[in-house]
Amino acid sequence: MPVDFEGSTAVLADDSRLDLDALILATGFRPALDYLDVDYEMDEQGLPVREPCDFPVYAGYEPQPGYEVRGYPGLYVAGVYYQGKGAMFNFNVEAEIITRQIQQRLSALRAPEPDFVLEVG
């Protein structure tokens, strides 16, 4: 478990370091960021403000704003979605959305930049 963070690097108890592409804080219902030294914005429900999500997952699902904490690319929180279908249903919904958000982020980070731009017309 990390004891500190330096940008996108997690510092472990033995002082070793891990470079991270993403970090998911699955702290249970009502995510807690209080133990991280980050200054995050909260919404009217007391949840971290998150980046928008543009893909619905399940029919009848009321989309959340997303799970990546605004201002902290690669930091995701779980525990903000609740629908009365049971905890496992809720975990699955969040896990699928977070997975898609991480895939989009990593694809964008790893996409090669073109050497040239071809304009047709």
Biopython code that builds the backbone (N, CA, C, O; Angstrom):
import numpy as np
from Bio.PDB.StructureBuilder import StructureBuilder

atoms = [
    (1, "MET", "N", (0.844, -1.186, 0.000)),
    (1, "MET", "CA", (0.000, 0.000, 0.000)),
    (1, "MET", "C", (0.885, 1.243, 0.000)),
    (1, "MET", "O", (1.842, 1.323, 0.770)),
    (2, "PRO", "N", (0.571, 2.210, -0.857)),
    (2, "PRO", "CA", (1.361, 3.447, -0.901)),
    (2, "PRO", "C", (1.233, 4.230, 0.408)),
    (2, "PRO", "O", (0.186, 4.241, 1.055)),
    (3, "VAL", "N", (2.331, 4.878, 0.768)),
    (3, "VAL", "CA", (2.293, 5.765, 1.930)),
    (3, "VAL", "C", (2.351, 7.221, 1.507)),
    (3, "VAL", "O", (2.085, 8.121, 2.303)),
    (4, "ASP", "N", (2.705, 7.449, 0.234)),
    (4, "ASP", "CA", (2.780, 8.808, -0.273)),
    (4, "ASP", "C", (2.720, 8.757, -1.796)),
    (4, "ASP", "O", (2.916, 7.705, -2.404)),
    (5, "PHE", "N", (2.452, 9.888, -2.387)),
    (5, "PHE", "CA", (2.437, 10.017, -3.837)),
    (5, "PHE", "C", (3.273, 11.211, -4.231)),
    (5, "PHE", "O", (3.233, 12.259, -3.587)),
    (6, "GLU", "N", (4.028, 11.039, -5.295)),
    (6, "GLU", "CA", (4.801, 12.128, -5.893)),
    (6, "GLU", "C", (4.384, 12.193, -7.356)),
    (6, "GLU", "O", (4.929, 11.480, -8.199)),
    (7, "GLY", "N", (3.417, 13.051, -7.648)),
    (7, "GLY", "CA", (2.858, 13.091, -8.992)),
    (7, "GLY", "C", (2.172, 11.772, -9.288)),
    (7, "GLY", "O", (1.263, 11.372, -8.561)),
    (8, "SER", "N", (2.590, 11.088, -10.345)),
    (8, "SER", "CA", (1.977, 9.806, -10.698)),
    (8, "SER", "C", (2.789, 8.626, -10.165)),
    (8, "SER", "O", (2.628, 7.498, -10.632)),
    (9, "THR", "N", (3.653, 8.883, -9.197)),
    (9, "THR", "CA", (4.471, 7.840, -8.588)),
    (9, "THR", "C", (3.993, 7.558, -7.168)),
    (9, "THR", "O", (3.825, 8.475, -6.364)),
    (10, "ALA", "N", (3.776, 6.276, -6.870)),
    (10, "ALA", "CA", (3.402, 5.864, -5.518)),
    (10, "ALA", "C", (4.671, 5.508, -4.765)),
    (10, "ALA", "O", (5.511, 4.758, -5.263)),
    (11, "VAL", "N", (4.807, 6.056, -3.551)),
    (11, "VAL", "CA", (5.946, 5.742, -2.695)),
    (11, "VAL", "C", (5.464, 4.710, -1.683)),
    (11, "VAL", "O", (4.502, 4.951, -0.954)),
    (12, "LEU", "N", (6.138, 3.556, -1.639)),
    (12, "LEU", "CA", (5.748, 2.476, -0.739)),
    (12, "LEU", "C", (6.494, 2.578, 0.587)),
    (12, "LEU", "O", (7.449, 3.344, 0.712)),
    (13, "ALA", "N", (6.055, 1.808, 1.567)),
    (13, "ALA", "CA", (6.615, 1.866, 2.918)),
    (13, "ALA", "C", (8.118, 1.584, 2.937)),
    (13, "ALA", "O", (8.831, 2.131, 3.778)),
    (14, "ASP", "N", (8.610, 0.744, 2.029)),
    (14, "ASP", "CA", (10.040, 0.441, 1.988)),
    (14, "ASP", "C", (10.816, 1.449, 1.138)),
    (14, "ASP", "O", (11.981, 1.226, 0.811)),
    (15, "ASP", "N", (10.165, 2.555, 0.785)),
    (15, "ASP", "CA", (10.715, 3.655, -0.003)),
    (15, "ASP", "C", (10.902, 3.303, -1.480)),
    (15, "ASP", "O", (11.482, 4.091, -2.227)),
    (16, "SER", "N", (10.426, 2.143, -1.909)),
    (16, "SER", "CA", (10.448, 1.847, -3.341)),
    (16, "SER", "C", (9.337, 2.647, -4.005)),
    (16, "SER", "O", (8.418, 3.122, -3.338)),
    (17, "ARG", "N", (9.426, 2.790, -5.306)),
    (17, "ARG", "CA", (8.481, 3.629, -6.042)),
    (17, "ARG", "C", (7.881, 2.870, -7.219)),
    (17, "ARG", "O", (8.538, 2.050, -7.860)),
    (18, "LEU", "N", (6.607, 3.172, -7.482)),
    (18, "LEU", "CA", (5.897, 2.582, -8.613)),
    (18, "LEU", "C", (5.300, 3.705, -9.448)),
    (18, "LEU", "O", (4.576, 4.555, -8.929)),
    (19, "ASP", "N", (5.607, 3.707, -10.752)),
    (19, "ASP", "CA", (4.967, 4.671, -11.646)),
    (19, "ASP", "C", (3.600, 4.123, -12.004)),
    (19, "ASP", "O", (3.473, 2.969, -12.414)),
    (20, "LEU", "N", (2.581, 4.949, -11.850)),
    (20, "LEU", "CA", (1.200, 4.508, -12.054)),
    (20, "LEU", "C", (0.594, 5.164, -13.281)),
    (20, "LEU", "O", (0.833, 6.341, -13.554)),
    (21, "ASP", "N", (-0.195, 4.390, -14.019)),
    (21, "ASP", "CA", (-1.024, 4.951, -15.084)),
    (21, "ASP", "C", (-2.370, 5.363, -14.522)),
    (21, "ASP", "O", (-2.968, 6.337, -14.980)),
    (22, "ALA", "N", (-2.853, 4.615, -13.521)),
    (22, "ALA", "CA", (-4.164, 4.893, -12.920)),
    (22, "ALA", "C", (-4.153, 4.384, -11.486)),
    (22, "ALA", "O", (-3.426, 3.452, -11.144)),
    (23, "LEU", "N", (-4.975, 5.016, -10.658)),
    (23, "LEU", "CA", (-5.152, 4.598, -9.274)),
    (23, "LEU", "C", (-6.648, 4.633, -8.985)),
    (23, "LEU", "O", (-7.302, 5.657, -9.179)),
    (24, "ILE", "N", (-7.180, 3.517, -8.526)),
    (24, "ILE", "CA", (-8.605, 3.438, -8.195)),
    (24, "ILE", "C", (-8.733, 3.366, -6.684)),
    (24, "ILE", "O", (-8.176, 2.469, -6.052)),
    (25, "LEU", "N", (-9.460, 4.301, -6.108)),
    (25, "LEU", "CA", (-9.728, 4.280, -4.676)),
    (25, "LEU", "C", (-11.108, 3.676, -4.475)),
    (25, "LEU", "O", (-12.122, 4.348, -4.664)),
    (26, "ALA", "N", (-11.141, 2.423, -4.097)),
    (26, "ALA", "CA", (-12.397, 1.724, -3.844)),
    (26, "ALA", "C", (-12.556, 1.626, -2.332)),
    (26, "ALA", "O", (-12.275, 0.592, -1.726)),
    (27, "THR", "N", (-13.011, 2.721, -1.742)),
    (27, "THR", "CA", (-13.060, 2.838, -0.289)),
    (27, "THR", "C", (-14.419, 2.479, 0.288)),
    (27, "THR", "O", (-14.671, 2.683, 1.475)),
    (28, "GLY", "N", (-15.295, 1.945, -0.555)),
    (28, "GLY", "CA", (-16.637, 1.622, -0.085)),
    (28, "GLY", "C", (-17.594, 2.732, -0.448)),
    (28, "GLY", "O", (-17.235, 3.678, -1.149)),
    (29, "PHE", "N", (-18.809, 2.609, 0.033)),
    (29, "PHE", "CA", (-19.825, 3.615, -0.261)),
    (29, "PHE", "C", (-19.366, 4.968, 0.258)),
    (29, "PHE", "O", (-18.850, 5.062, 1.372)),
    (30, "ARG", "N", (-19.546, 6.005, -0.529)),
    (30, "ARG", "CA", (-19.123, 7.368, -0.221)),
    (30, "ARG", "C", (-17.596, 7.437, -0.202)),
    (30, "ARG", "O", (-16.993, 7.363, 0.868)),
    (31, "PRO", "N", (-16.971, 7.577, -1.355)),
    (31, "PRO", "CA", (-15.513, 7.542, -1.438)),
    (31, "PRO", "C", (-14.849, 8.593, -0.561)),
    (31, "PRO", "O", (-15.341, 9.713, -0.420)),
    (32, "ALA", "N", (-13.739, 8.211, 0.014)),
    (32, "ALA", "CA", (-12.990, 9.090, 0.912)),
    (32, "ALA", "C", (-11.633, 9.399, 0.305)),
    (32, "ALA", "O", (-10.851, 8.492, 0.022)),
    (33, "LEU", "N", (-11.359, 10.667, 0.107)),
    (33, "LEU", "CA", (-10.049, 11.093, -0.370)),
    (33, "LEU", "C", (-9.291, 11.818, 0.739)),
    (33, "LEU", "O", (-8.190, 12.322, 0.520)),
    (34, "ASP", "N", (-9.878, 11.866, 1.917)),
    (34, "ASP", "CA", (-9.312, 12.653, 3.007)),
    (34, "ASP", "C", (-7.905, 12.233, 3.394)),
    (34, "ASP", "O", (-7.122, 13.063, 3.856)),
    (35, "TYR", "N", (-7.571, 10.980, 3.218)),
    (35, "TYR", "CA", (-6.252, 10.519, 3.629)),
    (35, "TYR", "C", (-5.188, 10.766, 2.571)),
    (35, "TYR", "O", (-4.010, 10.501, 2.814)),
    (36, "LEU", "N", (-5.577, 11.269, 1.401)),
    (36, "LEU", "CA", (-4.603, 11.687, 0.394)),
    (36, "LEU", "C", (-4.394, 13.186, 0.535)),
    (36, "LEU", "O", (-5.316, 13.916, 0.898)),
    (37, "ASP", "N", (-3.209, 13.635, 0.254)),
    (37, "ASP", "CA", (-2.902, 15.059, 0.336)),
    (37, "ASP", "C", (-3.213, 15.707, -1.015)),
    (37, "ASP", "O", (-2.319, 16.173, -1.723)),
    (38, "VAL", "N", (-4.510, 15.723, -1.351)),
    (38, "VAL", "CA", (-4.960, 16.354, -2.592)),
    (38, "VAL", "C", (-6.068, 17.346, -2.262)),
    (38, "VAL", "O", (-6.908, 17.103, -1.395)),
    (39, "ASP", "N", (-6.048, 18.442, -2.957)),
    (39, "ASP", "CA", (-7.056, 19.474, -2.764)),
    (39, "ASP", "C", (-8.102, 19.305, -3.857)),
    (39, "ASP", "O", (-7.936, 19.814, -4.966)),
    (40, "TYR", "N", (-9.179, 18.589, -3.543)),
    (40, "TYR", "CA", (-10.186, 18.295, -4.552)),
    (40, "TYR", "C", (-11.469, 19.058, -4.259)),
    (40, "TYR", "O", (-11.765, 19.420, -3.120)),
    (41, "GLU", "N", (-12.208, 19.286, -5.321)),
    (41, "GLU", "CA", (-13.481, 19.993, -5.253)),
    (41, "GLU", "C", (-14.585, 18.993, -4.912)),
    (41, "GLU", "O", (-14.560, 17.861, -5.395)),
    (42, "MET", "N", (-15.562, 19.402, -4.079)),
    (42, "MET", "CA", (-16.688, 18.523, -3.736)),
    (42, "MET", "C", (-17.972, 19.059, -4.350)),
    (42, "MET", "O", (-18.147, 20.268, -4.507)),
    (43, "ASP", "N", (-18.879, 18.123, -4.698)),
    (43, "ASP", "CA", (-20.179, 18.523, -5.221)),
    (43, "ASP", "C", (-21.162, 18.726, -4.071)),
    (43, "ASP", "O", (-20.789, 18.655, -2.900)),
    (44, "GLU", "N", (-22.427, 18.979, -4.421)),
    (44, "GLU", "CA", (-23.451, 19.260, -3.401)),
    (44, "GLU", "C", (-23.754, 18.056, -2.509)),
    (44, "GLU", "O", (-24.344, 18.211, -1.440)),
    (45, "GLN", "N", (-23.358, 16.868, -2.936)),
    (45, "GLN", "CA", (-23.569, 15.662, -2.129)),
    (45, "GLN", "C", (-22.342, 15.323, -1.285)),
    (45, "GLN", "O", (-22.338, 14.320, -0.570)),
    (46, "GLY", "N", (-21.310, 16.148, -1.364)),
    (46, "GLY", "CA", (-20.090, 15.887, -0.616)),
    (46, "GLY", "C", (-19.166, 14.876, -1.270)),
    (46, "GLY", "O", (-18.258, 14.351, -0.626)),
    (47, "LEU", "N", (-19.397, 14.600, -2.560)),
    (47, "LEU", "CA", (-18.563, 13.666, -3.313)),
    (47, "LEU", "C", (-17.526, 14.433, -4.121)),
    (47, "LEU", "O", (-17.752, 15.594, -4.464)),
    (48, "PRO", "N", (-16.396, 13.810, -4.431)),
    (48, "PRO", "CA", (-15.416, 14.483, -5.285)),
    (48, "PRO", "C", (-16.031, 14.805, -6.649)),
    (48, "PRO", "O", (-16.721, 13.970, -7.233)),
    (49, "VAL", "N", (-15.783, 16.008, -7.152)),
    (49, "VAL", "CA", (-16.242, 16.368, -8.492)),
    (49, "VAL", "C", (-15.422, 15.539, -9.471)),
    (49, "VAL", "O", (-14.200, 15.440, -9.360)),
    (50, "ARG", "N", (-16.131, 14.942, -10.438)),
    (50, "ARG", "CA", (-15.499, 14.018, -11.361)),
    (50, "ARG", "C", (-15.651, 14.485, -12.796)),
    (50, "ARG", "O", (-16.551, 15.258, -13.124)),
    (51, "GLU", "N", (-14.756, 14.004, -13.643)),
    (51, "GLU", "CA", (-14.809, 14.333, -15.072)),
    (51, "GLU", "C", (-16.004, 13.633, -15.707)),
    (51, "GLU", "O", (-16.388, 12.549, -15.268)),
    (52, "PRO", "N", (-16.596, 14.237, -16.735)),
    (52, "PRO", "CA", (-17.767, 13.633, -17.371)),
    (52, "PRO", "C", (-17.482, 12.280, -18.003)),
    (52, "PRO", "O", (-16.359, 11.977, -18.407)),
    (53, "CYS", "N", (-18.523, 11.490, -18.072)),
    (53, "CYS", "CA", (-18.480, 10.167, -18.680)),
    (53, "CYS", "C", (-19.496, 10.199, -19.823)),
    (53, "CYS", "O", (-20.633, 10.628, -19.624)),
    (54, "ASP", "N", (-19.105, 9.757, -20.998)),
    (54, "ASP", "CA", (-20.013, 9.887, -22.143)),
    (54, "ASP", "C", (-20.564, 8.564, -22.655)),
    (54, "ASP", "O", (-20.992, 8.487, -23.807)),
    (55, "PHE", "N", (-20.566, 7.531, -21.836)),
    (55, "PHE", "CA", (-21.111, 6.258, -22.307)),
    (55, "PHE", "C", (-21.974, 5.605, -21.243)),
    (55, "PHE", "O", (-21.491, 5.299, -20.152)),
    (56, "PRO", "N", (-23.264, 5.387, -21.554)),
    (56, "PRO", "CA", (-24.115, 4.643, -20.621)),
    (56, "PRO", "C", (-23.729, 3.169, -20.629)),
    (56, "PRO", "O", (-23.188, 2.667, -21.614)),
    (57, "VAL", "N", (-24.007, 2.488, -19.541)),
    (57, "VAL", "CA", (-23.603, 1.089, -19.423)),
    (57, "VAL", "C", (-24.800, 0.155, -19.432)),
    (57, "VAL", "O", (-24.782, -0.847, -20.146)),
    (58, "TYR", "N", (-25.821, 0.446, -18.675)),
    (58, "TYR", "CA", (-26.977, -0.434, -18.562)),
    (58, "TYR", "C", (-28.247, 0.337, -18.890)),
    (58, "TYR", "O", (-28.343, 1.536, -18.627)),
    (59, "ALA", "N", (-29.216, -0.359, -19.465)),
    (59, "ALA", "CA", (-30.519, 0.259, -19.728)),
    (59, "ALA", "C", (-31.122, 0.701, -18.403)),
    (59, "ALA", "O", (-31.108, -0.048, -17.426)),
    (60, "GLY", "N", (-31.643, 1.895, -18.375)),
    (60, "GLY", "CA", (-32.250, 2.418, -17.161)),
    (60, "GLY", "C", (-31.236, 2.980, -16.175)),
    (60, "GLY", "O", (-31.613, 3.454, -15.103)),
    (61, "TYR", "N", (-29.963, 2.933, -16.523)),
    (61, "TYR", "CA", (-28.907, 3.430, -15.650)),
    (61, "TYR", "C", (-28.875, 4.940, -15.711)),
    (61, "TYR", "O", (-28.840, 5.514, -16.799)),
    (62, "GLU", "N", (-28.884, 5.571, -14.601)),
    (62, "GLU", "CA", (-28.792, 7.026, -14.504)),
    (62, "GLU", "C", (-27.306, 7.380, -14.497)),
    (62, "GLU", "O", (-26.649, 7.197, -13.471)),
    (63, "PRO", "N", (-26.751, 7.881, -15.604)),
    (63, "PRO", "CA", (-25.298, 8.067, -15.677)),
    (63, "PRO", "C", (-24.752, 8.984, -14.591)),
    (63, "PRO", "O", (-25.329, 10.029, -14.292)),
    (64, "GLN", "N", (-23.657, 8.585, -14.021)),
    (64, "GLN", "CA", (-22.907, 9.417, -13.087)),
    (64, "GLN", "C", (-22.026, 10.346, -13.916)),
    (64, "GLN", "O", (-21.840, 10.117, -15.111)),
    (65, "PRO", "N", (-21.487, 11.382, -13.301)),
    (65, "PRO", "CA", (-20.612, 12.271, -14.057)),
    (65, "PRO", "C", (-19.316, 11.604, -14.495)),
    (65, "PRO", "O", (-18.559, 12.199, -15.262)),
    (66, "GLY", "N", (-19.043, 10.418, -14.044)),
    (66, "GLY", "CA", (-17.787, 9.734, -14.320)),
    (66, "GLY", "C", (-17.121, 9.426, -12.992)),
    (66, "GLY", "O", (-17.686, 9.676, -11.927)),
    (67, "TYR", "N", (-15.935, 8.889, -13.064)),
    (67, "TYR", "CA", (-15.267, 8.443, -11.841)),
    (67, "TYR", "C", (-13.849, 8.969, -11.702)),
    (67, "TYR", "O", (-13.205, 8.732, -10.680)),
    (68, "GLU", "N", (-13.343, 9.684, -12.718)),
    (68, "GLU", "CA", (-12.008, 10.273, -12.613)),
    (68, "GLU", "C", (-12.130, 11.610, -11.888)),
    (68, "GLU", "O", (-12.917, 12.466, -12.291)),
    (69, "VAL", "N", (-11.362, 11.788, -10.829)),
    (69, "VAL", "CA", (-11.441, 13.000, -10.012)),
    (69, "VAL", "C", (-10.935, 14.186, -10.821)),
    (69, "VAL", "O", (-9.826, 14.166, -11.353)),
    (70, "ARG", "N", (-11.775, 15.227, -10.904)),
    (70, "ARG", "CA", (-11.420, 16.421, -11.676)),
    (70, "ARG", "C", (-10.127, 17.033, -11.132)),
    (70, "ARG", "O", (-9.974, 17.249, -9.930)),
    (71, "GLY", "N", (-9.212, 17.302, -12.051)),
    (71, "GLY", "CA", (-7.944, 17.910, -11.674)),
    (71, "GLY", "C", (-6.857, 16.904, -11.333)),
    (71, "GLY", "O", (-5.708, 17.284, -11.105)),
    (72, "TYR", "N", (-7.211, 15.618, -11.295)),
    (72, "TYR", "CA", (-6.244, 14.565, -10.965)),
    (72, "TYR", "C", (-6.351, 13.431, -11.986)),
    (72, "TYR", "O", (-6.902, 12.373, -11.682)),
    (73, "PRO", "N", (-5.826, 13.647, -13.194)),
    (73, "PRO", "CA", (-5.909, 12.616, -14.229)),
    (73, "PRO", "C", (-5.310, 11.299, -13.742)),
    (73, "PRO", "O", (-4.195, 11.256, -13.221)),
    (74, "GLY", "N", (-6.078, 10.232, -13.926)),
    (74, "GLY", "CA", (-5.612, 8.916, -13.520)),
    (74, "GLY", "C", (-6.036, 8.516, -12.110)),
    (74, "GLY", "O", (-5.761, 7.394, -11.686)),
    (75, "LEU", "N", (-6.702, 9.414, -11.370)),
    (75, "LEU", "CA", (-7.207, 9.096, -10.028)),
    (75, "LEU", "C", (-8.716, 8.878, -10.126)),
    (75, "LEU", "O", (-9.461, 9.779, -10.512)),
    (76, "TYR", "N", (-9.151, 7.685, -9.776)),
    (76, "TYR", "CA", (-10.560, 7.301, -9.904)),
    (76, "TYR", "C", (-11.117, 6.912, -8.535)),
    (76, "TYR", "O", (-10.413, 6.339, -7.704)),
    (77, "VAL", "N", (-12.398, 7.236, -8.317)),
    (77, "VAL", "CA", (-13.058, 6.843, -7.077)),
    (77, "VAL", "C", (-14.243, 5.944, -7.397)),
    (77, "VAL", "O", (-14.961, 6.169, -8.372)),
    (78, "ALA", "N", (-14.438, 4.940, -6.583)),
    (78, "ALA", "CA", (-15.602, 4.064, -6.683)),
    (78, "ALA", "C", (-16.391, 4.226, -5.394)),
    (78, "ALA", "O", (-15.838, 4.586, -4.355)),
    (79, "GLY", "N", (-17.677, 3.959, -5.471)),
    (79, "GLY", "CA", (-18.522, 4.086, -4.290)),
    (79, "GLY", "C", (-19.455, 5.277, -4.366)),
    (79, "GLY", "O", (-19.974, 5.725, -3.344)),
    (80, "VAL", "N", (-19.676, 5.802, -5.582)),
    (80, "VAL", "CA", (-20.575, 6.947, -5.731)),
    (80, "VAL", "C", (-21.915, 6.551, -6.329)),
    (80, "VAL", "O", (-22.858, 7.341, -6.322)),
    (81, "TYR", "N", (-22.003, 5.333, -6.847)),
    (81, "TYR", "CA", (-23.225, 4.891, -7.518)),
    (81, "TYR", "C", (-23.985, 3.937, -6.613)),
    (81, "TYR", "O", (-23.421, 2.986, -6.072)),
    (82, "TYR", "N", (-25.272, 4.206, -6.457)),
    (82, "TYR", "CA", (-26.084, 3.248, -5.725)),
    (82, "TYR", "C", (-27.456, 3.170, -6.370)),
    (82, "TYR", "O", (-28.142, 4.179, -6.533)),
    (83, "GLN", "N", (-27.842, 1.963, -6.729)),
    (83, "GLN", "CA", (-29.188, 1.677, -7.199)),
    (83, "GLN", "C", (-29.627, 0.473, -6.397)),
    (83, "GLN", "O", (-28.822, -0.430, -6.175)),
    (84, "GLY", "N", (-30.858, 0.423, -5.959)),
    (84, "GLY", "CA", (-31.317, -0.618, -5.054)),
    (84, "GLY", "C", (-31.348, -2.018, -5.622)),
    (84, "GLY", "O", (-32.294, -2.761, -5.361)),
    (85, "LYS", "N", (-30.343, -2.402, -6.391)),
    (85, "LYS", "CA", (-30.286, -3.753, -6.941)),
    (85, "LYS", "C", (-29.223, -4.591, -6.248)),
    (85, "LYS", "O", (-28.927, -5.699, -6.696)),
    (86, "GLY", "N", (-28.649, -4.090, -5.174)),
    (86, "GLY", "CA", (-27.638, -4.840, -4.435)),
    (86, "GLY", "C", (-26.241, -4.331, -4.690)),
    (86, "GLY", "O", (-25.948, -3.751, -5.735)),
    (87, "ALA", "N", (-25.389, -4.559, -3.718)),
    (87, "ALA", "CA", (-24.022, -4.045, -3.770)),
    (87, "ALA", "C", (-23.250, -4.583, -4.968)),
    (87, "ALA", "O", (-22.539, -3.823, -5.626)),
    (88, "MET", "N", (-23.371, -5.877, -5.269)),
    (88, "MET", "CA", (-22.603, -6.450, -6.376)),
    (88, "MET", "C", (-22.994, -5.827, -7.718)),
    (88, "MET", "O", (-22.136, -5.617, -8.575)),
    (89, "PHE", "N", (-24.279, -5.531, -7.904)),
    (89, "PHE", "CA", (-24.716, -4.855, -9.126)),
    (89, "PHE", "C", (-24.029, -3.488, -9.216)),
    (89, "PHE", "O", (-23.493, -3.116, -10.260)),
    (90, "ASN", "N", (-24.057, -2.757, -8.110)),
    (90, "ASN", "CA", (-23.462, -1.416, -8.096)),
    (90, "ASN", "C", (-21.962, -1.469, -8.367)),
    (90, "ASN", "O", (-21.444, -0.652, -9.129)),
    (91, "PHE", "N", (-21.258, -2.419, -7.753)),
    (91, "PHE", "CA", (-19.814, -2.559, -7.987)),
    (91, "PHE", "C", (-19.541, -2.845, -9.457)),
    (91, "PHE", "O", (-18.606, -2.292, -10.037)),
    (92, "ASN", "N", (-20.350, -3.702, -10.058)),
    (92, "ASN", "CA", (-20.155, -4.057, -11.463)),
    (92, "ASN", "C", (-20.360, -2.865, -12.385)),
    (92, "ASN", "O", (-19.610, -2.683, -13.345)),
    (93, "VAL", "N", (-21.376, -2.050, -12.098)),
    (93, "VAL", "CA", (-21.621, -0.854, -12.908)),
    (93, "VAL", "C", (-20.413, 0.069, -12.829)),
    (93, "VAL", "O", (-19.899, 0.519, -13.853)),
    (94, "GLU", "N", (-19.963, 0.346, -11.614)),
    (94, "GLU", "CA", (-18.823, 1.255, -11.447)),
    (94, "GLU", "C", (-17.556, 0.678, -12.077)),
    (94, "GLU", "O", (-16.813, 1.400, -12.741)),
    (95, "ALA", "N", (-17.306, -0.593, -11.878)),
    (95, "ALA", "CA", (-16.100, -1.211, -12.414)),
    (95, "ALA", "C", (-16.065, -1.123, -13.936)),
    (95, "ALA", "O", (-15.015, -0.852, -14.517)),
    (96, "GLU", "N", (-17.200, -1.349, -14.580)),
    (96, "GLU", "CA", (-17.235, -1.279, -16.041)),
    (96, "GLU", "C", (-16.965, 0.139, -16.533)),
    (96, "GLU", "O", (-16.215, 0.335, -17.490)),
    (97, "ILE", "N", (-17.568, 1.116, -15.888)),
    (97, "ILE", "CA", (-17.365, 2.504, -16.317)),
    (97, "ILE", "C", (-15.923, 2.936, -16.066)),
    (97, "ILE", "O", (-15.301, 3.547, -16.935)),
    (98, "ILE", "N", (-15.387, 2.625, -14.887)),
    (98, "ILE", "CA", (-14.003, 2.999, -14.571)),
    (98, "ILE", "C", (-13.046, 2.328, -15.547)),
    (98, "ILE", "O", (-12.097, 2.958, -16.013)),
    (99, "THR", "N", (-13.280, 1.071, -15.857)),
    (99, "THR", "CA", (-12.437, 0.361, -16.813)),
    (99, "THR", "C", (-12.452, 1.061, -18.166)),
    (99, "THR", "O", (-11.400, 1.243, -18.780)),
    (100, "ARG", "N", (-13.623, 1.452, -18.632)),
    (100, "ARG", "CA", (-13.720, 2.153, -19.921)),
    (100, "ARG", "C", (-13.007, 3.502, -19.865)),
    (100, "ARG", "O", (-12.320, 3.883, -20.812)),
    (101, "GLN", "N", (-13.171, 4.223, -18.754)),
    (101, "GLN", "CA", (-12.504, 5.518, -18.635)),
    (101, "GLN", "C", (-10.980, 5.349, -18.655)),
    (101, "GLN", "O", (-10.278, 6.127, -19.301)),
    (102, "ILE", "N", (-10.474, 4.344, -17.956)),
    (102, "ILE", "CA", (-9.032, 4.101, -17.942)),
    (102, "ILE", "C", (-8.556, 3.700, -19.339)),
    (102, "ILE", "O", (-7.506, 4.162, -19.784)),
    (103, "GLN", "N", (-9.310, 2.849, -20.037)),
    (103, "GLN", "CA", (-8.932, 2.451, -21.394)),
    (103, "GLN", "C", (-8.861, 3.662, -22.311)),
    (103, "GLN", "O", (-7.920, 3.789, -23.094)),
    (104, "GLN", "N", (-9.849, 4.556, -22.225)),
    (104, "GLN", "CA", (-9.836, 5.766, -23.060)),
    (104, "GLN", "C", (-8.621, 6.628, -22.739)),
    (104, "GLN", "O", (-7.946, 7.124, -23.641)),
    (105, "ARG", "N", (-8.348, 6.800, -21.460)),
    (105, "ARG", "CA", (-7.232, 7.647, -21.039)),
    (105, "ARG", "C", (-5.907, 7.071, -21.527)),
    (105, "ARG", "O", (-5.081, 7.799, -22.079)),
    (106, "LEU", "N", (-5.698, 5.773, -21.329)),
    (106, "LEU", "CA", (-4.441, 5.159, -21.742)),
    (106, "LEU", "C", (-4.296, 5.153, -23.260)),
    (106, "LEU", "O", (-3.190, 5.330, -23.770)),
    (107, "SER", "N", (-5.390, 4.953, -23.988)),
    (107, "SER", "CA", (-5.332, 5.000, -25.455)),
    (107, "SER", "C", (-4.903, 6.380, -25.917)),
    (107, "SER", "O", (-4.087, 6.510, -26.830)),
    (108, "ALA", "N", (-5.451, 7.406, -25.291)),
    (108, "ALA", "CA", (-5.092, 8.779, -25.660)),
    (108, "ALA", "C", (-3.634, 9.080, -25.321)),
    (108, "ALA", "O", (-2.947, 9.762, -26.082)),
    (109, "LEU", "N", (-3.163, 8.574, -24.186)),
    (109, "LEU", "CA", (-1.775, 8.813, -23.786)),
    (109, "LEU", "C", (-0.790, 8.100, -24.695)),
    (109, "LEU", "O", (0.301, 8.608, -24.952)),
    (110, "ARG", "N", (-1.164, 6.939, -25.177)),
    (110, "ARG", "CA", (-0.246, 6.115, -25.960)),
    (110, "ARG", "C", (-0.411, 6.266, -27.462)),
    (110, "ARG", "O", (0.345, 5.680, -28.238)),
    (111, "ALA", "N", (-1.399, 7.052, -27.871)),
    (111, "ALA", "CA", (-1.626, 7.230, -29.306)),
    (111, "ALA", "C", (-0.444, 7.973, -29.916)),
    (111, "ALA", "O", (-0.065, 9.040, -29.431)),
    (112, "PRO", "N", (0.137, 7.425, -30.966)),
    (112, "PRO", "CA", (1.276, 8.114, -31.597)),
    (112, "PRO", "C", (0.808, 9.386, -32.279)),
    (112, "PRO", "O", (-0.269, 9.429, -32.873)),
    (113, "GLU", "N", (1.624, 10.412, -32.185)),
    (113, "GLU", "CA", (1.316, 11.654, -32.876)),
    (113, "GLU", "C", (1.748, 11.509, -34.326)),
    (113, "GLU", "O", (2.820, 10.971, -34.599)),
    (114, "PRO", "N", (0.929, 11.980, -35.257)),
    (114, "PRO", "CA", (1.299, 11.845, -36.670)),
    (114, "PRO", "C", (2.524, 12.705, -36.991)),
    (114, "PRO", "O", (2.719, 13.776, -36.416)),
    (115, "ASP", "N", (3.341, 12.210, -37.920)),
    (115, "ASP", "CA", (4.509, 12.954, -38.355)),
    (115, "ASP", "C", (4.115, 14.134, -39.258)),
    (115, "ASP", "O", (4.850, 15.112, -39.391)),
    (116, "PHE", "N", (2.937, 14.007, -39.870)),
    (116, "PHE", "CA", (2.474, 15.057, -40.753)),
    (116, "PHE", "C", (0.953, 15.037, -40.784)),
    (116, "PHE", "O", (0.317, 14.073, -40.359)),
    (117, "VAL", "N", (0.389, 16.114, -41.292)),
    (117, "VAL", "CA", (-1.065, 16.192, -41.451)),
    (117, "VAL", "C", (-1.329, 16.325, -42.934)),
    (117, "VAL", "O", (-0.768, 17.197, -43.597)),
    (118, "LEU", "N", (-2.186, 15.459, -43.456)),
    (118, "LEU", "CA", (-2.530, 15.477, -44.857)),
    (118, "LEU", "C", (-3.890, 16.145, -44.999)),
    (118, "LEU", "O", (-4.890, 15.658, -44.471)),
    (119, "GLU", "N", (-3.919, 17.249, -45.709)),
    (119, "GLU", "CA", (-5.177, 17.957, -45.960)),
    (119, "GLU", "C", (-5.620, 17.656, -47.374)),
    (119, "GLU", "O", (-4.870, 17.836, -48.333)),
    (120, "VAL", "N", (-6.858, 17.193, -47.484)),
    (120, "VAL", "CA", (-7.409, 16.856, -48.799)),
    (120, "VAL", "C", (-8.522, 17.847, -49.098)),
    (120, "VAL", "O", (-9.339, 18.151, -48.229)),
    (121, "GLY", "N", (-8.555, 18.353, -50.329)),
    (121, "GLY", "CA", (-9.665, 19.212, -50.665)),
    (121, "GLY", "C", (-9.318, 20.334, -51.480)),
    (121, "GLY", "O", (-10.184, 21.135, -51.829)),
]
sb = StructureBuilder()
sb.init_structure("model")
sb.init_model(0)
sb.init_chain("A")
sb.init_seg("    ")
for serial, (resi, resn, name, xyz) in enumerate(atoms, 1):
    if name == "N":
        sb.init_residue(resn, " ", resi, " ")
    sb.init_atom(name, np.array(xyz, "f"), 0.0, 1.0, " ", f" {name:<3s}", serial, name[0])
structure = sb.get_structure()
